[in-house]
Amino acid sequence: MPKAGRHAEAVADYTAAIERNPKYVQAYYERANEYVRSGQYAQAVADCAKALAIQSPVGRRVLPARRGLCPGAETPGSAVPTCTRRSN
């Protein structure tokens, strides 16, 4: 986790990682966490949705559910509506 006040730098780093590998789920997840920390909830929801879309629902756990970023993410396709409701 970056030091306080360095969210923009962290977001830029995760964005660069995603540009190098658009299927890097962990980078979307971490960038979503940074967006939440800085109050950018719509961007966080978008990253959660992208990470969920990339992940295969068979045999893999859903990363956002790990730390509760997107409650309901245990069921593929359910996290985005849940996060959207919470971010409004």
C-alpha angles and dihedrals in degrees: 000000000000123000119267113286094022098096093113091054091048092049090051091051093050090045090053090050090051091049089054092046115014090190094058097123095182091058091054090048094049092045089051089054090052091049090052091049090054095044096251095134099162090056090047091053090049091053091047089052092049093048091049092048091052096047121084108236091214116090098346129097119233111252100213091058090061096078098019096255091136110023112207093033090124087087112060111245095017101090099071096059090044093050092044092054092048095048096054 
